Amino acid sequence: MTCLRGASAIQSVLEQVHDTGLRAFIVWEPVLPTDWAAPSSSTLSRVRDPRAMQFWDRGHLLSKALGGPERFPRSDPVNRIQFNMHGVIWDFVAIFPPGTDRPSFTGAPVVSLADDVHRELEHVAGLITLPTR
């Protein structure tokens, strides 16, 4: 779940991480009173990496499925959440290593964590052994 500046930060990180197995899922949702419609084509074009897929979540279904912000307590060392999300997960990144259902890193806001996200993605990529061809 992200904002415009966060989307640009995600694109920047994707440009730096060349792991072809990486997938990014960007979920747009209404949070502010001005967020009344799905993102425009120009907004979606901020993330143009083919490894990324973008979705519109009007009903905050993903936030609810994840258990809301309370599922990511600040006391957990993998969480770098820097603000109170007030019941809806937003402007947030979660990195799930392959084959796991627990993130190795979470944080918000995305734009202030780009370097941390890049480091964690490089770490996760270093743990992956790809088959030889």
C-alpha positions as CSV (number, residue, x, y, z in Angstrom):
1,M,0.0,0.0,0.0
2,T,1.6,3.2,-1.1
3,C,1.4,6.8,-1.9
4,L,2.7,8.7,-5.0
5,R,6.1,9.4,-3.5
6,G,6.2,5.9,-2.2
7,A,5.5,4.5,-5.7
8,S,8.5,6.5,-7.0
9,A,10.7,5.1,-4.2
10,I,9.5,1.5,-5.1
11,Q,10.4,2.1,-8.7
12,S,13.9,3.3,-7.7
13,V,14.5,0.3,-5.5
14,L,13.3,-2.1,-8.3
15,E,15.8,-0.4,-10.7
16,Q,18.6,-1.2,-8.3
17,V,17.7,-4.8,-7.5
18,H,18.1,-7.0,-10.5
19,D,16.7,-10.3,-9.1
20,T,14.4,-11.6,-11.8
21,G,12.5,-13.7,-9.2
22,L,11.4,-10.6,-7.3
23,R,7.8,-9.6,-7.5
24,A,6.3,-6.4,-6.2
25,F,2.6,-6.0,-5.5
26,I,1.5,-2.4,-5.2
27,V,-1.9,-1.9,-3.6
28,W,-3.6,1.5,-3.9
29,E,-6.5,2.2,-1.5
30,P,-8.4,5.2,-0.3
31,V,-7.0,6.7,2.8
32,L,-7.3,10.5,2.4
33,P,-10.6,12.3,1.7
34,T,-9.3,13.0,-1.8
35,D,-8.8,9.3,-2.6
36,W,-12.2,8.8,-4.0
37,A,-11.2,7.0,-7.3
38,A,-8.8,4.3,-8.5
39,P,-5.4,5.6,-9.4
40,S,-5.0,7.2,-12.8
41,S,-2.8,5.9,-15.6
42,S,-0.2,8.6,-14.8
43,T,-0.2,7.5,-11.2
44,L,0.2,3.8,-12.2
45,S,3.0,4.7,-14.5
46,R,5.2,5.7,-11.6
47,V,6.0,2.0,-11.2
48,R,6.8,0.6,-14.6
49,D,8.9,-2.4,-13.7
50,P,7.5,-5.6,-15.3
51,R,8.0,-7.4,-12.0
52,A,5.4,-5.2,-10.4
53,M,1.6,-5.6,-10.4
54,Q,-0.7,-2.9,-9.2
55,F,-4.2,-3.2,-7.7
56,W,-7.0,-0.9,-6.4
57,D,-8.4,-1.9,-3.1
58,R,-11.4,0.4,-2.4
59,G,-12.6,-1.7,0.5
60,H,-9.3,-2.0,2.3
61,L,-9.6,-5.8,2.0
62,L,-5.9,-6.4,2.1
63,S,-5.5,-4.4,5.2
64,K,-8.2,-6.4,6.8
65,A,-6.8,-9.7,5.6
66,L,-3.4,-8.8,7.1
67,G,-5.0,-8.0,10.4
68,G,-4.6,-4.2,10.3
69,P,-1.7,-2.2,11.6
70,E,-1.9,-3.8,15.0
71,R,-0.5,-7.0,13.5
72,F,2.8,-5.2,13.0
73,P,3.7,-4.0,16.5
74,R,6.6,-1.5,16.7
75,S,8.2,-3.7,19.3
76,D,8.9,-6.4,16.6
77,P,12.4,-6.0,15.3
78,V,11.4,-6.5,11.7
79,N,9.0,-3.6,11.8
80,R,10.1,-0.1,10.9
81,I,6.7,1.6,11.1
82,Q,7.2,5.2,11.8
83,F,3.7,6.5,12.2
84,N,0.2,5.6,13.5
85,M,-1.8,4.2,10.6
86,H,-5.1,4.6,12.5
87,G,-6.7,1.2,11.7
88,V,-5.7,0.9,8.0
89,I,-2.3,-0.3,6.7
90,W,-1.1,2.3,4.2
91,D,2.2,3.7,2.7
92,F,3.6,0.4,3.8
93,V,6.1,-2.2,2.6
94,A,6.4,-5.9,3.5
95,I,9.1,-8.2,2.2
96,F,8.3,-11.9,2.2
97,P,11.2,-14.2,1.4
98,P,10.3,-17.0,-0.9
99,G,8.4,-19.8,0.7
100,T,7.5,-17.9,3.9
101,D,4.3,-16.4,5.2
102,R,6.1,-14.0,7.7
103,P,7.8,-10.9,6.4
104,S,11.5,-10.4,7.1
105,F,10.9,-6.6,6.9
106,T,8.0,-4.3,7.2
107,G,7.9,-0.5,7.4
108,A,6.2,2.8,6.7
109,P,6.3,5.3,5.2
110,V,7.8,3.7,2.1
111,V,9.6,6.8,0.9
112,S,11.7,7.1,4.0
113,L,12.7,3.5,3.9
114,A,14.0,3.0,0.4
115,D,17.6,2.3,1.5
116,D,16.4,-0.2,4.1
117,V,14.1,-1.9,1.5
118,H,17.0,-2.1,-0.9
119,R,19.3,-3.7,1.7
120,E,16.7,-6.2,2.7
121,L,15.9,-7.2,-0.9
122,E,19.6,-7.7,-1.5
123,H,19.8,-9.8,1.6
124,V,16.8,-11.9,0.6
125,A,18.2,-12.3,-2.9
126,G,21.5,-13.6,-1.4
127,L,19.6,-16.3,0.3
128,I,17.9,-17.6,-2.9
129,T,19.6,-20.3,-4.9
130,L,18.4,-20.3,-8.4
131,P,18.6,-23.5,-10.5
132,T,21.3,-23.5,-13.1
133,R,20.2,-23.9,-16.7
